[in-house]
C-alpha cells in the first residue's frame, strides 16, 4: 500500500510544480486560459537596456550617475489605484483592447507601475539639458520610469510601423515615485497635471501632430502637497500616473551627458569624456530609429551628418505643425525635444485663444523665451546644442551646413500647411506668404480667435465670374460678419495689452535709460522693454477709442483682407469646368486642416475640476471629442459637467463634498460648447 501511495506522489509532483509555476507567474489555474490579466501577456523585448550601459549602483536616493544611460529603479505603488480614463487608439498600439483593460481588476495596478508586468524592467533614463538657455547639468527621469519595450502586434498599420520602424513601443509611467534623478522632488505627479498630459497627448495625435501617446491615467488615494501658484499655500492633491507610449523617449539632452564644463554655469555632464558611450548611444539611435540612414551611408561621418539633417528636418516640420494649430510648448528646453521628432513632455502648454504672436503659455516664463513666435528659432538653437553634444561624431562644418537649411525647411513646411488651411490646393503663388502674414496681422489687430477664425474661412465663397456687384458685396458682408464674431471686445483688448512688467520696475528701467544709457545697455533686456512700450502704446490707442469705433475699424480690417482672399481664390479656381465641385473640395480640405476643437485651457480645467470632484466622465467625454477634432460630433458638442460659479477650486481635502456643493443650476457656470471662444472665467487660469 505504501509503495502504491509513493508512486502516486511521483505522478502528482510534476502537476504540483506546474501549478506553482503558473501561480508564481501570476496565472489563475482555474481559468480556461489560466490568465489573471491580459496585461501579463504583453511581449516585452527591452532592447535599450541590452544595448546601452546601465548604472551598476543600486544605491537608493538622488545621486550623480556616471558612465550610464539608465539606472534600475522600482516604481512606488499607489494606494487604491483606479482608472480615470484610457485611450483606445493608444492602447491599440500595444495590441490591447481598451474595454478589456478597463474590466481588468489588475489594470490600474499594472498601468501605474504599482505592480510589474512579467518582462518589465523598470529603469530611469539619464540626461542633461539646457533649461531656459542655461546648461542645468544632470536632469534625468525624476518622475518617469521606463517599464520596457512592447512588441507591436502583427496587425499594426503600415503607417504606424513607418513612423516607428523598430516595431517596438517603449512604455513609461510618469509619476511613479523617486529615482536617482528626482533632485528635491518626490517623483510624483498629481491628477491635475496628469489629466492635462493625457488629454493633450491624444489631442495632438488627433490633430495629426507627431507626439508621444498616453494610454491611460490612473489616480489614487495617496496624496502629496503641491504649491500650485508658488504663493505659500500648498494643498493636498491625489497622486496620479500617466502611461506614456513612444518609439523612444531619448531626447536631445540624452547626448548632453557628455558635455564638458559649461563656461557660463560651470556645470558639466556626468559622463564627460566618455566618447565610447556617446558612440554607443548614437549607433543605437541611428540603427534603431533611422534604419534608412544606416543603410544608405557606409561612411560614419556621412552617416552622422545625414542623421543630424533628418533630426533637423523632423524638428522643423514639427514646430511648423505646432504653429499652424496654435500650439505652444511651455518648456522647450533641450531635454524636452525628442530625437525622433515627436512632441515630448506636456508640462505647461497652451493652445492660443486670441491670436497673439507674443503668447506665452507658461506663467513661469517671465522672460517670454518660449513665446509662440519664438518657438521656431528656439528649436534651431536647441538643434545647435545637439550638434555640440554630438562632439567628435559630427564635424562643426557639417553641423553648420545643416543648420543653415533649418529656416528654409521650416518656412517651406509652414507655408505648405498654411496653404492647406486657406484652401489653396492647386496653385502656389509668391503672394501667398504675404496673404498669410496679413491674415495673422489682421487677427492680431482685431483680437480674433485663432482656431475659430481659420475654421470660418471655408465659408468664405469663391467669387464666380458671373457675380454682380451687389452679389459680391453681399458675399463679402456675410463673410466679414462671420469673422467679426471671433473678434475681441474693447475691454478684452485693453486687458490683453496691459504691460506684463511691474509698473514700478518699468518706470525704473525707463528712468535708467534716460539718466544712464550706458548702465541701461548693460543691465536691461532691451527687447523685453521694447515689447512693454509697444503694449503701452497700443493700450493708449484703445483707451482713446470706444467700442463702436473699434468695431468699425475691425470690420474695415477684415473687409480689406477678405477682398484679397477672394481674389486669390478666384485665381485658384480659374478655368475649372465645375466651380461647384471645386468649392466643395476646397471646403472639405479646409475643414480637414482647420480643427473645430483644440484642447483649450478652459476645456482641460473643466475636466480637471470635475475629476477632482470625483466625476471622471468629463475627462472621458473630452477625450472622445479630441479624437475627432475636425468633425462635428452631435451629442458631444458641449460639456457634460460645468464648474461651480465663482471658481470652484475643489481639490485637496475639501474634495469629498465638492460634487454636491452648488449642484443647483443657478450656482453653476453656463455650458460653453467645446468649439466656443473661451468663457470669461478662462482668463483666471494660470498654468506653471
SETIDO-449546 format. One line per 4 residues: number of its first residue (from 1); their letters; for each residue x, y, z of C-alpha. Coordinates in nm, 3 decimals, always signed. Layout:
NUM	a	X Y Z | ...
! end
This chain:
1	xxxx	+0.000 +0.000 +0.000 | +0.282 +0.235 +0.089 | +0.459 +0.163 -0.236 | +0.143 +0.239 -0.429
5	xxxx	+0.098 +0.573 -0.247 | +0.462 +0.663 -0.311 | +0.407 +0.611 -0.684 | +0.112 +0.848 -0.683
9	xxxx	+0.331 +1.111 -0.518 | +0.574 +1.094 -0.809 | +0.287 +1.122 -1.056 | +0.142 +1.431 -0.885
13	xxxx	+0.476 +1.609 -0.836 | +0.501 +1.745 -1.196 | +0.141 +1.872 -1.169 | +0.225 +2.044 -0.841
17	xxxx	+0.533 +2.205 -0.999 | +0.322 +2.322 -1.297 | +0.060 +2.463 -1.059 | +0.327 +2.651 -0.862
21	xxxx	+0.492 +2.790 -1.178 | +0.158 +2.914 -1.307 | +0.075 +3.071 -0.972 | +0.410 +3.246 -0.935
25	xxxx	+0.379 +3.379 -1.291 | +0.052 +3.541 -1.197 | -0.169 +3.285 -1.374 | -0.501 +3.157 -1.249
29	xxxx	-0.514 +2.776 -1.288 | -0.895 +2.779 -1.256 | -0.948 +2.990 -1.571 | -0.980 +2.836 -1.915
33	xxxx	-0.672 +3.026 -2.039 | -0.506 +3.028 -1.693 | -0.467 +3.410 -1.723 | -0.535 +3.657 -1.444
37	xxxx	-0.472 +3.964 -1.660 | -0.427 +4.030 -2.030 | -0.151 +4.276 -1.932 | +0.056 +3.977 -1.827
41	xxxx	+0.060 +3.863 -2.190 | +0.242 +4.166 -2.336 | +0.556 +4.063 -2.522 | +0.848 +4.267 -2.387
45	xxxx	+1.179 +4.299 -2.570 | +1.380 +4.561 -2.381 | +1.648 +4.634 -2.640 | +1.755 +4.972 -2.497
49	xxxx	+1.868 +4.806 -2.174 | +2.059 +4.543 -2.372 | +2.242 +4.790 -2.595 | +2.305 +5.088 -2.364
53	xxxx	+2.505 +5.100 -2.039 | +2.316 +5.065 -1.711 | +2.424 +5.220 -1.383 | +2.575 +4.936 -1.175
57	xxxx	+2.491 +5.108 -0.847 | +2.173 +5.008 -0.663 | +2.224 +5.282 -0.406 | +1.897 +5.449 -0.308
61	xxxx	+1.846 +5.822 -0.321 | +1.941 +6.103 -0.554 | +2.293 +6.089 -0.696 | +2.511 +6.176 -0.994
65	xxxx	+2.511 +5.882 -1.235 | +2.835 +5.846 -1.431 | +2.902 +5.630 -1.736 | +2.543 +5.512 -1.781
69	xxxx	+2.230 +5.587 -1.982 | +1.987 +5.413 -1.744 | +1.951 +5.335 -1.373 | +1.748 +5.047 -1.235
73	xxxx	+1.457 +5.168 -1.023 | +1.149 +5.031 -0.851 | +0.820 +5.217 -0.904 | +0.644 +5.304 -0.579
77	xxxx	+0.288 +5.166 -0.557 | -0.017 +5.389 -0.537 | -0.285 +5.345 -0.269 | -0.610 +5.212 -0.419
81	xxxx	-0.528 +5.295 -0.783 | -0.823 +5.345 -1.019 | -0.865 +5.443 -1.381 | -0.967 +5.797 -1.468
85	xxxx	-0.965 +5.723 -1.842 | -0.795 +5.512 -2.107 | -0.725 +5.588 -2.472 | -0.849 +5.317 -2.704
89	xxxx	-0.624 +5.408 -3.003 | -0.315 +5.447 -2.784 | -0.361 +5.111 -2.610 | -0.420 +4.950 -2.951
93	xxxx	-0.053 +5.026 -3.029 | +0.030 +4.759 -2.770 | -0.235 +4.519 -2.900 | -0.464 +4.593 -2.606
97	xxxx	-0.841 +4.631 -2.611 | -0.949 +4.932 -2.404 | -1.272 +4.777 -2.277 | -1.090 +4.465 -2.162
101	xxxx	-0.827 +4.678 -1.988 | -1.099 +4.871 -1.805 | -1.260 +4.545 -1.690 | -0.926 +4.403 -1.577
105	xxxx	-0.913 +4.424 -1.196 | -0.533 +4.448 -1.211 | -0.533 +4.706 -1.490 | -0.487 +5.017 -1.270
109	xxxx	-0.204 +4.849 -1.078 | -0.013 +4.736 -1.386 | -0.058 +5.059 -1.582 | +0.052 +5.277 -1.290
113	xxxx	+0.363 +5.070 -1.212 | +0.216 +4.966 -0.877 | +0.252 +4.606 -0.993 | +0.508 +4.495 -1.250
117	xxxx	+0.408 +4.307 -1.565 | +0.611 +3.996 -1.648 | +0.901 +4.103 -1.868 | +0.903 +4.464 -1.745
121	xxxx	+1.242 +4.602 -1.635 | +1.185 +4.938 -1.467 | +1.458 +5.195 -1.522 | +1.510 +5.571 -1.528
125	xxxx	+1.689 +5.746 -1.815 | +1.986 +5.976 -1.753 | +2.001 +6.300 -1.950 | +2.105 +6.663 -1.914
129	xxxx	+1.967 +6.979 -2.067 | +1.977 +7.349 -2.134 | +1.685 +7.496 -1.940 | +1.575 +7.848 -2.035
133	xxxx	+1.904 +7.893 -2.219 | +2.141 +7.776 -1.944 | +2.306 +7.436 -1.902 | +2.148 +7.269 -1.598
137	xxxx	+2.375 +6.966 -1.568 | +2.227 +6.624 -1.488 | +1.847 +6.611 -1.501 | +1.711 +6.266 -1.595
141	xxxx	+1.378 +6.094 -1.536 | +1.290 +6.239 -1.199 | +0.929 +6.119 -1.207 | +0.915 +5.896 -1.516
145	xxxx	+1.000 +5.528 -1.525 | +1.076 +5.313 -1.830 | +0.885 +4.985 -1.794 | +1.020 +4.826 -2.111
149	xxxx	+0.957 +4.790 -2.483 | +0.648 +4.605 -2.605 | +0.650 +4.440 -2.946 | +0.393 +4.589 -3.182
153	xxxx	+0.111 +4.349 -3.274 | +0.138 +4.175 -3.610 | -0.164 +4.363 -3.748 | -0.028 +4.713 -3.668
157	xxxx	-0.090 +4.952 -3.959 | +0.185 +5.011 -4.212 | +0.171 +5.387 -4.144 | +0.241 +5.336 -3.775
161	xxxx	+0.526 +5.097 -3.847 | +0.675 +5.352 -4.089 | +0.668 +5.607 -3.806 | +0.821 +5.353 -3.570
165	xxxx	+1.048 +5.124 -3.775 | +1.185 +4.932 -3.476 | +0.849 +4.756 -3.428 | +0.850 +4.811 -3.051
169	xxxx	+0.678 +5.069 -2.833 | +0.854 +5.198 -2.524 | +0.612 +5.229 -2.235 | +0.674 +5.455 -1.943
173	xxxx	+0.485 +5.553 -1.629 | +0.507 +5.917 -1.524 | +0.452 +5.988 -1.156 | +0.559 +5.650 -1.017
177	xxxx	+0.794 +5.779 -0.748 | +1.157 +5.855 -0.669 | +1.452 +5.786 -0.899 | +1.821 +5.885 -0.876
181	xxxx	+1.724 +6.192 -1.082 | +1.442 +6.329 -0.865 | +1.657 +6.604 -0.709 | +1.442 +6.784 -0.447
185	xxxx	+1.116 +6.642 -0.586 | +0.916 +6.338 -0.473 | +0.877 +6.169 -0.811 | +0.500 +6.203 -0.802
189	xxxx	+0.253 +6.369 -1.039 | -0.095 +6.479 -0.943 | -0.437 +6.446 -1.101 | -0.434 +6.797 -1.245
193	xxxx	-0.107 +6.764 -1.439 | -0.174 +6.401 -1.533 | -0.508 +6.484 -1.694 | -0.351 +6.768 -1.892
197	xxxx	-0.073 +6.543 -2.022 | -0.310 +6.257 -2.101 | -0.559 +6.472 -2.290 | -0.302 +6.678 -2.479
201	xxxx	-0.102 +6.375 -2.593 | -0.413 +6.230 -2.754 | -0.534 +6.571 -2.876 | -0.211 +6.625 -3.067
205	xxxx	-0.238 +6.282 -3.225 | -0.594 +6.364 -3.332 | -0.464 +6.686 -3.492 | -0.204 +6.491 -3.689
209	xxxx	+0.093 +6.631 -3.496 | +0.371 +6.379 -3.417 | +0.359 +6.311 -3.044 | +0.424 +6.073 -2.761
213	xxxx	+0.099 +5.897 -2.673 | -0.089 +5.844 -2.348 | -0.258 +5.509 -2.288 | -0.418 +5.575 -1.952
217	xxxx	-0.434 +5.797 -1.647 | -0.466 +5.634 -1.305 | -0.535 +5.818 -0.982 | -0.528 +5.703 -0.620
221	xxxx	-0.599 +5.778 -0.256 | -0.234 +5.871 -0.196 | -0.188 +6.247 -0.163 | +0.100 +6.491 -0.185
225	xxxx	+0.120 +6.862 -0.109 | +0.160 +7.098 -0.403 | +0.202 +7.477 -0.402 | +0.042 +7.527 -0.743
229	xxxx	+0.093 +7.903 -0.769 | +0.410 +7.925 -0.555 | +0.225 +8.152 -0.314 | +0.297 +7.963 +0.008
233	xxxx	-0.047 +7.799 +0.016 | +0.004 +7.431 -0.073 | -0.290 +7.193 -0.094 | -0.311 +6.815 -0.091
237	xxxx	-0.366 +6.657 -0.431 | -0.416 +6.298 -0.544 | -0.109 +6.115 -0.676 | -0.175 +6.005 -1.033
241	xxxx	+0.019 +5.829 -1.308 | +0.010 +5.856 -1.689 | +0.110 +5.563 -1.908 | +0.318 +5.713 -2.192
245	xxxx	+0.395 +5.536 -2.519 | +0.653 +5.629 -2.784 | +0.910 +5.470 -3.013 | +1.166 +5.609 -2.766
249	xxxx	+1.194 +5.878 -2.502 | +1.555 +5.957 -2.591 | +1.593 +6.332 -2.641 | +1.849 +6.597 -2.735
253	xxxx	+1.956 +6.616 -2.372 | +2.041 +6.244 -2.372 | +2.358 +6.338 -2.562 | +2.440 +6.625 -2.326
257	xxxx	+2.552 +6.387 -2.050 | +2.893 +6.405 -2.226 | +2.913 +6.785 -2.218 | +3.240 +6.932 -2.081
261	xxxx	+3.238 +7.214 -1.828 | +3.000 +7.490 -1.936 | +3.169 +7.831 -1.948 | +2.867 +8.014 -1.804
265	xxxx	+2.731 +7.782 -1.534 | +3.041 +7.576 -1.450 | +2.833 +7.257 -1.475 | +2.925 +6.952 -1.678
269	xxxx	+2.763 +6.629 -1.791 | +2.807 +6.328 -1.560 | +2.971 +6.120 -1.839 | +3.208 +6.385 -1.973
273	xxxx	+3.496 +6.227 -2.166 | +3.311 +5.901 -2.233 | +3.326 +5.916 -2.612 | +3.278 +5.539 -2.621
277	xxxx	+2.932 +5.568 -2.465 | +2.840 +5.862 -2.689 | +2.926 +5.647 -2.995 | +2.728 +5.359 -2.846
281	xxxx	+2.420 +5.577 -2.789 | +2.444 +5.733 -3.134 | +2.479 +5.392 -3.302 | +2.177 +5.264 -3.111
285	xxxx	+1.959 +5.562 -3.209 | +2.054 +5.556 -3.579 | +2.037 +5.177 -3.622 | +1.706 +5.152 -3.436
289	xxxx	+1.509 +5.461 -3.538 | +1.681 +5.576 -3.858 | +1.745 +5.248 -4.040 | +1.741 +5.414 -4.385
293	xxxx	+2.021 +5.648 -4.279 | +2.215 +5.349 -4.152 | +2.164 +5.154 -4.476 | +2.244 +5.442 -4.711
297	xxxx	+2.574 +5.558 -4.559 | +2.870 +5.327 -4.515 | +3.096 +5.617 -4.411 | +3.044 +5.701 -4.042
301	xxxx	+3.095 +6.078 -4.082 | +2.847 +6.092 -4.370 | +2.601 +5.876 -4.176 | +2.614 +6.104 -3.874
305	xxxx	+2.567 +6.418 -4.085 | +2.269 +6.256 -4.260 | +2.124 +6.163 -3.922 | +2.160 +6.519 -3.792
309	xxxx	+1.993 +6.651 -4.106 | +1.700 +6.413 -4.063 | +1.656 +6.522 -3.699 | +1.664 +6.884 -3.821
313	xxxx	+1.402 +6.816 -4.089 | +1.172 +6.643 -3.841 | +1.212 +6.921 -3.585 | +1.141 +7.194 -3.842
317	xxxx	+0.833 +7.006 -3.961 | +0.712 +6.950 -3.605 | +0.733 +7.315 -3.497 | +0.565 +7.422 -3.823
321	xxxx	+0.276 +7.191 -3.737 | +0.259 +7.335 -3.385 | +0.243 +7.688 -3.520 | -0.038 +7.604 -3.760
325	xxxx	-0.268 +7.472 -3.485 | -0.176 +7.749 -3.238 | +0.009 +7.515 -3.000 | +0.278 +7.650 -2.770
329	xxxx	+0.524 +7.433 -2.572 | +0.593 +7.599 -2.239 | +0.927 +7.434 -2.155 | +1.105 +7.399 -2.487
333	xxxx	+1.438 +7.307 -2.328 | +1.687 +7.069 -2.492 | +1.573 +6.793 -2.257 | +1.219 +6.826 -2.395
337	xxxx	+1.296 +6.784 -2.765 | +1.271 +6.429 -2.896 | +1.548 +6.270 -3.100 | +1.280 +6.120 -3.330
341	xxxx	+1.084 +6.443 -3.387 | +0.772 +6.392 -3.176 | +0.619 +6.628 -2.921 | +0.771 +6.538 -2.586
345	xxxx	+0.659 +6.635 -2.235 | +0.331 +6.814 -2.174 | +0.412 +7.025 -1.871 | +0.296 +7.383 -1.918
349	xxxx	+0.146 +7.406 -2.267 | -0.130 +7.603 -2.431 | -0.335 +7.645 -2.746 | -0.382 +8.012 -2.830
353	xxxx	-0.730 +8.157 -2.799 | -0.699 +8.517 -2.922 | -0.413 +8.531 -3.173 | -0.106 +8.692 -3.021
357	xxxx	+0.247 +8.627 -3.152 | +0.379 +8.707 -2.803 | +0.154 +8.444 -2.642 | +0.329 +8.269 -2.350
361	xxxx	+0.158 +7.961 -2.210 | +0.383 +7.912 -1.906 | +0.333 +8.170 -1.632 | +0.682 +8.086 -1.503
365	xxxx	+0.839 +8.201 -1.832 | +0.872 +8.563 -1.725 | +1.130 +8.640 -1.996 | +0.896 +8.511 -2.273
369	xxxx	+1.177 +8.292 -2.401 | +0.926 +8.034 -2.522 | +0.659 +8.263 -2.663 | +0.462 +8.145 -2.964
373	xxxx	+0.661 +8.341 -3.221 | +0.995 +8.245 -3.062 | +0.943 +7.869 -3.086 | +1.085 +7.810 -3.438
377	xxxx	+1.406 +7.999 -3.350 | +1.433 +7.820 -3.014 | +1.413 +7.483 -3.189 | +1.706 +7.585 -3.412
381	xxxx	+1.901 +7.695 -3.102 | +1.832 +7.356 -2.945 | +1.948 +7.178 -3.261 | +2.276 +7.372 -3.237
385	xxxx	+2.317 +7.243 -2.880 | +2.253 +6.888 -3.004 | +2.522 +6.935 -3.268 | +2.765 +7.043 -2.996
389	xxxx	+2.665 +6.744 -2.782 | +2.745 +6.503 -3.065 | +3.102 +6.630 -3.035 | +3.358 +6.437 -3.238
393	xxxx	+3.080 +6.238 -3.406 | +2.971 +6.543 -3.611 | +3.208 +6.797 -3.762 | +3.126 +7.166 -3.699
397	xxxx	+3.124 +7.227 -4.076 | +2.865 +6.954 -4.135 | +2.653 +7.080 -3.846 | +2.661 +7.440 -3.968
401	xxxx	+2.566 +7.338 -4.322 | +2.262 +7.151 -4.189 | +2.162 +7.433 -3.953 | +2.171 +7.674 -4.247
405	xxxx	+1.894 +7.462 -4.403 | +1.669 +7.486 -4.098 | +1.492 +7.816 -4.166 | +1.414 +7.741 -4.535
409	xxxx	+1.288 +7.397 -4.429 | +1.068 +7.546 -4.158 | +0.930 +7.816 -4.391 | +0.851 +7.556 -4.656
413	xxxx	+0.663 +7.332 -4.413 | +0.482 +7.626 -4.254 | +0.369 +7.784 -4.581 | +0.262 +7.445 -4.716
417	xxxx	+0.045 +7.389 -4.410 | -0.098 +7.740 -4.429 | -0.193 +7.695 -4.795 | -0.396 +7.389 -4.692
421	xxxx	-0.561 +7.587 -4.412 | -0.657 +7.858 -4.666 | -0.777 +7.608 -4.926 | -0.505 +7.698 -5.176
425	xxxx	-0.463 +7.348 -5.310 | -0.395 +7.381 -5.683 | -0.153 +7.670 -5.725 | +0.139 +7.817 -5.535
429	xxxx	+0.188 +8.190 -5.579 | +0.467 +8.409 -5.437 | +0.199 +8.638 -5.289 | +0.065 +8.357 -5.068
433	xxxx	+0.320 +8.430 -4.796 | +0.206 +8.792 -4.777 | -0.160 +8.682 -4.772 | -0.085 +8.464 -4.467
437	xxxx	+0.116 +8.741 -4.299 | -0.165 +8.994 -4.348 | -0.422 +8.744 -4.220 | -0.226 +8.696 -3.897
441	xxxx	-0.173 +9.071 -3.860 | -0.548 +9.128 -3.903 | -0.620 +8.857 -3.645 | -0.377 +9.022 -3.405
445	xxxx	-0.516 +9.373 -3.458 | -0.876 +9.260 -3.409 | -0.805 +9.012 -3.129 | -0.959 +8.731 -3.335
449	xxxx	-0.976 +8.376 -3.208 | -0.706 +8.171 -3.382 | -0.878 +7.832 -3.415 | -1.228 +7.958 -3.492
453	xxxx	-1.114 +8.218 -3.746 | -0.942 +7.956 -3.959 | -1.244 +7.729 -3.926 | -1.469 +8.011 -4.057
457	xxxx	-1.265 +8.061 -4.373 | -1.414 +7.758 -4.550 | -1.741 +7.951 -4.551 | -1.593 +8.243 -4.746
461	xxxx	-1.724 +8.182 -5.101 | -1.507 +8.200 -5.408 | -1.633 +8.471 -5.647 | -1.790 +8.339 -5.965
465	xxxx	-1.726 +8.503 -6.298 | -2.095 +8.595 -6.325 | -2.121 +8.758 -5.979 | -2.283 +9.103 -5.984
469	xxxx	-2.154 +9.393 -5.777 | -2.447 +9.352 -5.541 | -2.386 +8.977 -5.503 | -2.016 +9.041 -5.442
473	xxxx	-2.091 +9.290 -5.165 | -2.344 +9.052 -5.010 | -2.094 +8.763 -5.010 | -1.826 +8.991 -4.871
477	xxxx	-2.055 +9.122 -4.596 | -2.163 +8.773 -4.493 | -1.800 +8.655 -4.471 | -1.695 +8.957 -4.267
481	xxxx	-1.991 +8.906 -4.031 | -1.866 +8.552 -3.956 | -1.516 +8.676 -3.883 | -1.637 +8.967 -3.671
485	xxxx	-1.794 +8.715 -3.432 | -1.442 +8.594 -3.350 | -1.304 +8.940 -3.262 | -1.232 +9.067 -2.912
489	xxxx	-1.424 +9.343 -2.738 | -1.264 +9.671 -2.637 | -1.234 +9.559 -2.274 | -1.077 +9.228 -2.375
493	xxxx	-0.817 +9.406 -2.588 | -0.739 +9.653 -2.310 | -0.678 +9.365 -2.071 | -0.466 +9.182 -2.328
497	xxxx	-0.242 +9.483 -2.391 | -0.161 +9.575 -2.033 | +0.216 +9.567 -1.973 | +0.323 +9.243 -1.811
501	xxxx	+0.620 +9.404 -1.633 | +0.552 +9.551 -1.291 | +0.468 +9.924 -1.328 | +0.732 +10.038 -1.081
505	xxxx	+1.000 +9.822 -1.243 | +0.914 +9.960 -1.586 | +0.930 +10.320 -1.462 | +1.266 +10.250 -1.301
509	xxxx	+1.408 +10.090 -1.617 | +1.288 +10.377 -1.837 | +1.433 +10.627 -1.591 | +1.766 +10.443 -1.606
513	xxxx	+1.760 +10.453 -1.987 | +1.727 +10.832 -1.968 | +1.971 +10.902 -1.685 | +2.241 +10.642 -1.750
517	xxxx	+2.220 +10.492 -2.102 | +2.547 +10.301 -2.061 | +2.424 +10.120 -1.749 | +2.087 +10.058 -1.917
521	xxxx	+2.268 +9.890 -2.207 | +2.449 +9.662 -1.961 | +2.161 +9.568 -1.732 | +1.834 +9.591 -1.921
525	xxxx	+1.670 +9.341 -2.157 | +1.613 +9.589 -2.439 | +1.388 +9.355 -2.634 | +1.164 +9.299 -2.331
529	xxxx	+1.146 +9.673 -2.257 | +1.059 +9.743 -2.621 | +0.772 +9.494 -2.600 | +0.640 +9.666 -2.289
533	xxxx	+0.647 +10.003 -2.463 | +0.460 +9.858 -2.761 | +0.192 +9.733 -2.524 | +0.166 +10.074 -2.359
537	xxxx	+0.127 +10.246 -2.695 | -0.144 +10.000 -2.803 | -0.320 +10.038 -2.469 | -0.322 +10.416 -2.507
541	xxxx	-0.485 +10.380 -2.851 | -0.753 +10.159 -2.701 | -0.817 +10.394 -2.410 | -0.871 +10.675 -2.659
545	xxxx	-1.135 +10.485 -2.857 | -1.480 +10.335 -2.789 | -1.649 +10.006 -2.870 | -1.836 +10.141 -3.170
549	xxxx	-1.524 +10.288 -3.331 | -1.330 +9.968 -3.255 | -1.595 +9.756 -3.429 | -1.587 +9.984 -3.732
553	xxxx	-1.207 +9.951 -3.751 | -1.224 +9.573 -3.710 | -1.481 +9.549 -3.990 | -1.264 +9.766 -4.213
557	xxxx	-0.958 +9.545 -4.149 | -1.145 +9.224 -4.221 | -1.315 +9.362 -4.531 | -0.976 +9.455 -4.676
561	xxxx	-0.831 +9.110 -4.614 | -1.137 +8.913 -4.733 | -1.129 +9.106 -5.061 | -0.768 +8.996 -5.115
565	xxxx	-0.851 +8.638 -5.018 | -1.146 +8.613 -5.257 | -0.931 +8.746 -5.542 | -0.674 +8.475 -5.465
569	xxxx	-0.950 +8.211 -5.458 | -1.070 +8.332 -5.798 | -0.723 +8.272 -5.941 | -0.708 +7.934 -5.767
573	xxxx	-1.031 +7.820 -5.931 | -0.993 +7.994 -6.264 | -1.062 +7.773 -6.566 | -1.220 +7.488 -6.368
577	xxxx	-1.504 +7.320 -6.555 | -1.727 +7.271 -6.250 | -1.677 +7.552 -5.994 | -1.931 +7.400 -5.755
581	xxxx	-1.736 +7.074 -5.723 | -1.413 +7.269 -5.678 | -1.572 +7.473 -5.398 | -1.695 +7.157 -5.224
585	xxxx	-1.348 +7.007 -5.250 | -1.194 +7.324 -5.104 | -1.438 +7.329 -4.810 | -1.370 +6.962 -4.731
589	xxxx	-0.994 +7.015 -4.749 | -1.008 +7.323 -4.527 | -1.231 +7.156 -4.269 | -0.985 +6.868 -4.253
593	xxxx	-0.695 +7.111 -4.198 | -0.862 +7.354 -3.955 | -0.979 +7.187 -3.635 | -1.319 +7.255 -3.489
597	xxxx	-1.189 +7.181 -3.138 | -0.848 +7.203 -2.968 | -0.762 +7.145 -2.603 | -0.810 +7.498 -2.479
601	xxxx	-0.716 +7.564 -2.118 | -1.076 +7.609 -2.011 | -1.173 +7.268 -2.155 | -0.888 +7.097 -1.969
605	xxxx	-0.964 +7.290 -1.650 | -1.329 +7.194 -1.663 | -1.237 +6.826 -1.691 | -0.980 +6.859 -1.410
609	xxxx	-1.227 +7.019 -1.170 | -1.487 +6.751 -1.245 | -1.228 +6.479 -1.180 | -1.113 +6.643 -0.857
613	xxxx	-1.478 +6.639 -0.752 | -1.488 +6.264 -0.818 | -1.651 +6.271 -1.164 | -1.425 +6.126 -1.436
617	xxxx	-1.688 +6.135 -1.709 | -1.586 +6.480 -1.833 | -1.227 +6.363 -1.894 | -1.365 +6.071 -2.093
621	xxxx	-1.605 +6.297 -2.284 | -1.333 +6.548 -2.376 | -1.110 +6.260 -2.489 | -1.381 +6.142 -2.731
625	xxxx	-1.418 +6.493 -2.875 | -1.042 +6.536 -2.917 | -1.009 +6.207 -3.102 | -1.203 +6.365 -3.394
629	xxxx	-1.119 +6.736 -3.369 | -1.210 +6.820 -3.730 | -1.564 +6.677 -3.718 | -1.897 +6.783 -3.578
633	xxxx	-1.997 +6.533 -3.309 | -2.368 +6.554 -3.228 | -2.430 +6.477 -2.863 | -2.072 +6.573 -2.770
637	xxxx	-2.081 +6.941 -2.861 | -2.067 +7.073 -2.507 | -1.951 +6.960 -2.162 | -2.150 +6.720 -1.951
641	xxxx	-2.019 +6.894 -1.638 | -1.990 +7.262 -1.553 | -1.778 +7.420 -1.285 | -1.939 +7.591 -0.984
645	xxxx	-1.998 +7.964 -1.027 | -1.725 +8.179 -0.880 | -1.436 +7.941 -0.942 | -1.483 +7.608 -0.777
649	xxxx	-1.135 +7.500 -0.667 | -1.244 +7.159 -0.549 | -0.907 +6.994 -0.498 | -0.734 +6.889 -0.180
653	xxxx	-0.902 +6.798 +0.146 | -1.228 +6.976 +0.057 | -1.284 +6.733 -0.229 | -1.530 +6.496 -0.065
657	xxxx	-1.839 +6.712 -0.073 | -1.749 +6.913 -0.377 | -1.970 +6.721 -0.620 | -2.279 +6.806 -0.418
661	xxxx	-2.191 +7.165 -0.337 | -2.359 +7.412 -0.565 | -2.534 +7.139 -0.762 | -2.828 +7.362 -0.844
665	xxxx	-2.832 +7.521 -1.191 | -2.821 +7.874 -1.051 | -2.483 +7.809 -0.885 | -2.312 +7.657 -1.191
669	xxxx	-2.135 +7.828 -1.478 | -2.334 +7.818 -1.804 | -2.249 +7.546 -2.057 | -1.986 +7.659 -2.307
673	xxxx	-1.954 +7.445 -2.623 | -1.611 +7.296 -2.687 | -1.579 +7.489 -3.014 | -1.660 +7.823 -2.850
677	xxxx	-1.437 +8.116 -2.774 | -1.324 +8.087 -2.411 | -1.564 +8.194 -2.133 | -1.483 +8.491 -1.910
681	xxxx	-1.354 +8.272 -1.627 | -1.087 +8.121 -1.856 | -0.871 +8.433 -1.813 | -0.819 +8.334 -1.448
685	xxxx	-0.644 +8.007 -1.539 | -0.273 +8.012 -1.461 | -0.050 +7.730 -1.587 | +0.301 +7.686 -1.445
! end
